[in-house]
Amino acid sequence: MRSFVPWMTQLDERILEQLASDRAATSWEVGFELSGTVRLGRVTERCNKLVDAELVE
């Protein structure tokens, strides 16, 4: 079961799902998979937040 914290967004959940279903991926790769629905800069920002919270490596 994944961790959940109150500040997490729906995008954070989608990023974590993408990372769980894929090999190690960069924020660019995750952003590419989510393309059309969110911009890469936002994915990078949220990935950094998840790293800071130690939810991803």
Jmol script that loads the backbone (N, CA, C; Angstrom):
load data "model"
ATOM      1  N   MET A   1       0.841  -1.189   0.000  1.00  0.00           N
ATOM      2  CA  MET A   1       0.000   0.000   0.000  1.00  0.00           C
ATOM      3  C   MET A   1       0.879   1.243   0.000  1.00  0.00           C
ATOM      4  N   ARG A   2       0.505   2.192  -0.833  1.00  0.00           N
ATOM      5  CA  ARG A   2       1.273   3.426  -0.924  1.00  0.00           C
ATOM      6  C   ARG A   2       0.939   4.356   0.231  1.00  0.00           C
ATOM      7  N   SER A   3       1.919   5.199   0.529  1.00  0.00           N
ATOM      8  CA  SER A   3       1.710   6.222   1.539  1.00  0.00           C
ATOM      9  C   SER A   3       0.807   7.310   0.979  1.00  0.00           C
ATOM     10  N   PHE A   4       0.064   7.953   1.844  1.00  0.00           N
ATOM     11  CA  PHE A   4      -0.760   9.091   1.455  1.00  0.00           C
ATOM     12  C   PHE A   4      -0.634  10.145   2.537  1.00  0.00           C
ATOM     13  N   VAL A   5      -0.434  11.362   2.106  1.00  0.00           N
ATOM     14  CA  VAL A   5      -0.370  12.482   3.044  1.00  0.00           C
ATOM     15  C   VAL A   5      -1.375  13.534   2.606  1.00  0.00           C
ATOM     16  N   PRO A   6      -1.888  14.325   3.524  1.00  0.00           N
ATOM     17  CA  PRO A   6      -2.969  15.270   3.212  1.00  0.00           C
ATOM     18  C   PRO A   6      -2.683  16.258   2.083  1.00  0.00           C
ATOM     19  N   TRP A   7      -1.442  16.647   1.884  1.00  0.00           N
ATOM     20  CA  TRP A   7      -1.132  17.640   0.849  1.00  0.00           C
ATOM     21  C   TRP A   7      -1.056  17.050  -0.547  1.00  0.00           C
ATOM     22  N   MET A   8      -1.134  15.729  -0.665  1.00  0.00           N
ATOM     23  CA  MET A   8      -1.016  15.101  -1.986  1.00  0.00           C
ATOM     24  C   MET A   8      -2.170  15.500  -2.899  1.00  0.00           C
ATOM     25  N   THR A   9      -1.846  15.650  -4.168  1.00  0.00           N
ATOM     26  CA  THR A   9      -2.845  16.010  -5.166  1.00  0.00           C
ATOM     27  C   THR A   9      -3.209  14.786  -5.998  1.00  0.00           C
ATOM     28  N   GLN A  10      -4.226  14.936  -6.820  1.00  0.00           N
ATOM     29  CA  GLN A  10      -4.606  13.864  -7.729  1.00  0.00           C
ATOM     30  C   GLN A  10      -3.461  13.559  -8.697  1.00  0.00           C
ATOM     31  N   LEU A  11      -2.735  14.591  -9.099  1.00  0.00           N
ATOM     32  CA  LEU A  11      -1.579  14.388  -9.972  1.00  0.00           C
ATOM     33  C   LEU A  11      -0.520  13.556  -9.264  1.00  0.00           C
ATOM     34  N   ASP A  12      -0.281  13.811  -7.984  1.00  0.00           N
ATOM     35  CA  ASP A  12       0.689  13.017  -7.226  1.00  0.00           C
ATOM     36  C   ASP A  12       0.310  11.539  -7.272  1.00  0.00           C
ATOM     37  N   GLU A  13      -0.965  11.267  -7.088  1.00  0.00           N
ATOM     38  CA  GLU A  13      -1.453   9.888  -7.121  1.00  0.00           C
ATOM     39  C   GLU A  13      -1.206   9.261  -8.498  1.00  0.00           C
ATOM     40  N   ARG A  14      -1.455  10.020  -9.552  1.00  0.00           N
ATOM     41  CA  ARG A  14      -1.231   9.526 -10.914  1.00  0.00           C
ATOM     42  C   ARG A  14       0.254   9.271 -11.169  1.00  0.00           C
ATOM     43  N   ILE A  15       1.108  10.145 -10.636  1.00  0.00           N
ATOM     44  CA  ILE A  15       2.555   9.960 -10.777  1.00  0.00           C
ATOM     45  C   ILE A  15       2.980   8.684 -10.065  1.00  0.00           C
ATOM     46  N   LEU A  16       2.512   8.495  -8.843  1.00  0.00           N
ATOM     47  CA  LEU A  16       2.867   7.293  -8.091  1.00  0.00           C
ATOM     48  C   LEU A  16       2.371   6.035  -8.785  1.00  0.00           C
ATOM     49  N   GLU A  17       1.177   6.095  -9.357  1.00  0.00           N
ATOM     50  CA  GLU A  17       0.651   4.949 -10.114  1.00  0.00           C
ATOM     51  C   GLU A  17       1.535   4.647 -11.313  1.00  0.00           C
ATOM     52  N   GLN A  18       1.949   5.688 -12.019  1.00  0.00           N
ATOM     53  CA  GLN A  18       2.803   5.507 -13.190  1.00  0.00           C
ATOM     54  C   GLN A  18       4.139   4.899 -12.785  1.00  0.00           C
ATOM     55  N   LEU A  19       4.714   5.381 -11.710  1.00  0.00           N
ATOM     56  CA  LEU A  19       5.999   4.855 -11.253  1.00  0.00           C
ATOM     57  C   LEU A  19       5.870   3.412 -10.784  1.00  0.00           C
ATOM     58  N   ALA A  20       4.756   3.073 -10.158  1.00  0.00           N
ATOM     59  CA  ALA A  20       4.541   1.705  -9.671  1.00  0.00           C
ATOM     60  C   ALA A  20       4.365   0.726 -10.822  1.00  0.00           C
ATOM     61  N   SER A  21       3.826   1.194 -11.929  1.00  0.00           N
ATOM     62  CA  SER A  21       3.553   0.302 -13.054  1.00  0.00           C
ATOM     63  C   SER A  21       4.697   0.247 -14.059  1.00  0.00           C
ATOM     64  N   ASP A  22       5.741   1.003 -13.823  1.00  0.00           N
ATOM     65  CA  ASP A  22       6.827   1.128 -14.786  1.00  0.00           C
ATOM     66  C   ASP A  22       8.152   0.865 -14.084  1.00  0.00           C
ATOM     67  N   ARG A  23       9.171   0.672 -14.887  1.00  0.00           N
ATOM     68  CA  ARG A  23      10.522   0.597 -14.335  1.00  0.00           C
ATOM     69  C   ARG A  23      10.881   1.981 -13.802  1.00  0.00           C
ATOM     70  N   ALA A  24      12.073   2.130 -13.297  1.00  0.00           N
ATOM     71  CA  ALA A  24      12.518   3.443 -12.840  1.00  0.00           C
ATOM     72  C   ALA A  24      12.341   4.436 -13.982  1.00  0.00           C
ATOM     73  N   ALA A  25      11.752   5.560 -13.698  1.00  0.00           N
ATOM     74  CA  ALA A  25      11.464   6.540 -14.744  1.00  0.00           C
ATOM     75  C   ALA A  25      11.846   7.934 -14.266  1.00  0.00           C
ATOM     76  N   THR A  26      12.200   8.772 -15.220  1.00  0.00           N
ATOM     77  CA  THR A  26      12.476  10.170 -14.904  1.00  0.00           C
ATOM     78  C   THR A  26      11.166  10.949 -14.913  1.00  0.00           C
ATOM     79  N   SER A  27      11.209  12.164 -14.395  1.00  0.00           N
ATOM     80  CA  SER A  27      10.002  12.986 -14.429  1.00  0.00           C
ATOM     81  C   SER A  27       9.584  13.257 -15.871  1.00  0.00           C
ATOM     82  N   TRP A  28      10.555  13.341 -16.793  1.00  0.00           N
ATOM     83  CA  TRP A  28      10.227  13.544 -18.198  1.00  0.00           C
ATOM     84  C   TRP A  28       9.442  12.351 -18.740  1.00  0.00           C
ATOM     85  N   GLU A  29       9.877  11.141 -18.408  1.00  0.00           N
ATOM     86  CA  GLU A  29       9.186   9.941 -18.881  1.00  0.00           C
ATOM     87  C   GLU A  29       7.770   9.860 -18.325  1.00  0.00           C
ATOM     88  N   VAL A  30       7.622  10.186 -17.047  1.00  0.00           N
ATOM     89  CA  VAL A  30       6.282  10.189 -16.449  1.00  0.00           C
ATOM     90  C   VAL A  30       5.436  11.261 -17.119  1.00  0.00           C
ATOM     91  N   GLY A  31       6.005  12.452 -17.305  1.00  0.00           N
ATOM     92  CA  GLY A  31       5.287  13.535 -17.975  1.00  0.00           C
ATOM     93  C   GLY A  31       4.863  13.166 -19.377  1.00  0.00           C
ATOM     94  N   PHE A  32       5.723  12.441 -20.077  1.00  0.00           N
ATOM     95  CA  PHE A  32       5.398  12.002 -21.433  1.00  0.00           C
ATOM     96  C   PHE A  32       4.202  11.053 -21.401  1.00  0.00           C
ATOM     97  N   GLU A  33       4.176  10.144 -20.434  1.00  0.00           N
ATOM     98  CA  GLU A  33       3.062   9.202 -20.301  1.00  0.00           C
ATOM     99  C   GLU A  33       1.751   9.927 -19.974  1.00  0.00           C
ATOM    100  N   LEU A  34       1.854  11.032 -19.251  1.00  0.00           N
ATOM    101  CA  LEU A  34       0.673  11.796 -18.866  1.00  0.00           C
ATOM    102  C   LEU A  34       0.416  12.961 -19.816  1.00  0.00           C
ATOM    103  N   SER A  35       1.136  12.996 -20.930  1.00  0.00           N
ATOM    104  CA  SER A  35       1.035  14.131 -21.851  1.00  0.00           C
ATOM    105  C   SER A  35      -0.403  14.359 -22.303  1.00  0.00           C
ATOM    106  N   GLY A  36      -0.686  15.593 -22.560  1.00  0.00           N
ATOM    107  CA  GLY A  36      -2.028  15.968 -22.975  1.00  0.00           C
ATOM    108  C   GLY A  36      -2.904  16.363 -21.803  1.00  0.00           C
ATOM    109  N   THR A  37      -2.537  15.934 -20.620  1.00  0.00           N
ATOM    110  CA  THR A  37      -3.356  16.252 -19.454  1.00  0.00           C
ATOM    111  C   THR A  37      -2.632  17.157 -18.469  1.00  0.00           C
ATOM    112  N   VAL A  38      -1.313  17.214 -18.565  1.00  0.00           N
ATOM    113  CA  VAL A  38      -0.533  18.020 -17.622  1.00  0.00           C
ATOM    114  C   VAL A  38       0.793  18.393 -18.282  1.00  0.00           C
ATOM    115  N   ARG A  39       1.316  19.557 -17.930  1.00  0.00           N
ATOM    116  CA  ARG A  39       2.580  19.974 -18.535  1.00  0.00           C
ATOM    117  C   ARG A  39       3.766  19.381 -17.763  1.00  0.00           C
ATOM    118  N   LEU A  40       4.851  19.194 -18.475  1.00  0.00           N
ATOM    119  CA  LEU A  40       6.040  18.555 -17.916  1.00  0.00           C
ATOM    120  C   LEU A  40       6.562  19.278 -16.676  1.00  0.00           C
ATOM    121  N   GLY A  41       6.557  20.600 -16.701  1.00  0.00           N
ATOM    122  CA  GLY A  41       7.050  21.369 -15.553  1.00  0.00           C
ATOM    123  C   GLY A  41       6.283  21.057 -14.279  1.00  0.00           C
ATOM    124  N   ARG A  42       4.991  20.855 -14.424  1.00  0.00           N
ATOM    125  CA  ARG A  42       4.157  20.520 -13.254  1.00  0.00           C
ATOM    126  C   ARG A  42       4.497  19.125 -12.734  1.00  0.00           C
ATOM    127  N   VAL A  43       4.726  18.188 -13.646  1.00  0.00           N
ATOM    128  CA  VAL A  43       5.107  16.831 -13.235  1.00  0.00           C
ATOM    129  C   VAL A  43       6.447  16.875 -12.502  1.00  0.00           C
ATOM    130  N   THR A  44       7.405  17.608 -13.040  1.00  0.00           N
ATOM    131  CA  THR A  44       8.716  17.737 -12.399  1.00  0.00           C
ATOM    132  C   THR A  44       8.577  18.333 -11.007  1.00  0.00           C
ATOM    133  N   GLU A  45       7.774  19.374 -10.891  1.00  0.00           N
ATOM    134  CA  GLU A  45       7.538  20.023  -9.596  1.00  0.00           C
ATOM    135  C   GLU A  45       6.962  19.031  -8.581  1.00  0.00           C
ATOM    136  N   ARG A  46       5.961  18.266  -8.999  1.00  0.00           N
ATOM    137  CA  ARG A  46       5.323  17.304  -8.091  1.00  0.00           C
ATOM    138  C   ARG A  46       6.253  16.139  -7.763  1.00  0.00           C
ATOM    139  N   CYS A  47       7.065  15.698  -8.748  1.00  0.00           N
ATOM    140  CA  CYS A  47       8.042  14.638  -8.475  1.00  0.00           C
ATOM    141  C   CYS A  47       9.043  15.096  -7.421  1.00  0.00           C
ATOM    142  N   ASN A  48       9.502  16.336  -7.540  1.00  0.00           N
ATOM    143  CA  ASN A  48      10.429  16.870  -6.541  1.00  0.00           C
ATOM    144  C   ASN A  48       9.786  16.908  -5.157  1.00  0.00           C
ATOM    145  N   LYS A  49       8.524  17.270  -5.100  1.00  0.00           N
ATOM    146  CA  LYS A  49       7.813  17.295  -3.817  1.00  0.00           C
ATOM    147  C   LYS A  49       7.716  15.879  -3.227  1.00  0.00           C
ATOM    148  N   LEU A  50       7.428  14.893  -4.081  1.00  0.00           N
ATOM    149  CA  LEU A  50       7.334  13.504  -3.625  1.00  0.00           C
ATOM    150  C   LEU A  50       8.688  12.978  -3.164  1.00  0.00           C
ATOM    151  N   VAL A  51       9.773  13.405  -3.829  1.00  0.00           N
ATOM    152  CA  VAL A  51      11.113  13.023  -3.406  1.00  0.00           C
ATOM    153  C   VAL A  51      11.424  13.649  -2.051  1.00  0.00           C
ATOM    154  N   ASP A  52      11.126  14.939  -1.894  1.00  0.00           N
ATOM    155  CA  ASP A  52      11.364  15.621  -0.625  1.00  0.00           C
ATOM    156  C   ASP A  52      10.632  14.950   0.525  1.00  0.00           C
ATOM    157  N   ALA A  53       9.445  14.419   0.240  1.00  0.00           N
ATOM    158  CA  ALA A  53       8.652  13.738   1.263  1.00  0.00           C
ATOM    159  C   ALA A  53       9.051  12.273   1.426  1.00  0.00           C
ATOM    160  N   GLU A  54      10.076  11.862   0.670  1.00  0.00           N
ATOM    161  CA  GLU A  54      10.600  10.494   0.693  1.00  0.00           C
ATOM    162  C   GLU A  54       9.554   9.450   0.301  1.00  0.00           C
ATOM    163  N   LEU A  55       8.639   9.837  -0.613  1.00  0.00           N
ATOM    164  CA  LEU A  55       7.656   8.895  -1.125  1.00  0.00           C
ATOM    165  C   LEU A  55       8.163   8.192  -2.372  1.00  0.00           C
ATOM    166  N   VAL A  56       9.178   8.776  -3.025  1.00  0.00           N
ATOM    167  CA  VAL A  56       9.860   8.161  -4.161  1.00  0.00           C
ATOM    168  C   VAL A  56      11.353   8.464  -4.029  1.00  0.00           C
ATOM    169  N   GLU A  57      12.143   7.682  -4.735  1.00  0.00           N
ATOM    170  CA  GLU A  57      13.598   7.903  -4.716  1.00  0.00           C
ATOM    171  C   GLU A  57      14.047   8.607  -5.956  1.00  0.00           C
TER     172      GLU A  57
END
end "model"
wireframe off; spacefill off
backbone 0.3
color backbone group
